[in-house]
Amino acid sequence: MPSRTQSFEPDFADVMLSLLPDRVAVAAVPMFPGDGCRLELFPEEAFAIRGAVERRRVEFATGRWCARAALRKLGGPRVKNGLLI
């Protein structure tokens, strides 16, 4: 079985996993608006937040990236806007 974590902050992921059942996966990535790091969004996601301020775009992209990473760790299918792709 693959590891249930995918993280750039292993301590945070390990703590979260110690509190959660085995069927839960954790993914974490540091979030620093303006650091030049861009997490990719699907075009529809980028369009949905096109008018948001930078900090909100970073929060949204970080959440989407973590959700997809956790789903992959659980062996889930690729998901785009709630649809399997």
Secondary structure as UniProt FT lines:
FT   STRAND          5..7
FT   HELIX           10..19
FT   TURN            22..23
FT   STRAND          26..28
FT   TURN            33..34
FT   HELIX           43..48
FT   TURN            49..51
FT   HELIX           54..73
FT   TURN            74..75
FT   STRAND          79..80
FT   TURN            81..82
FT   STRAND          83..84
//
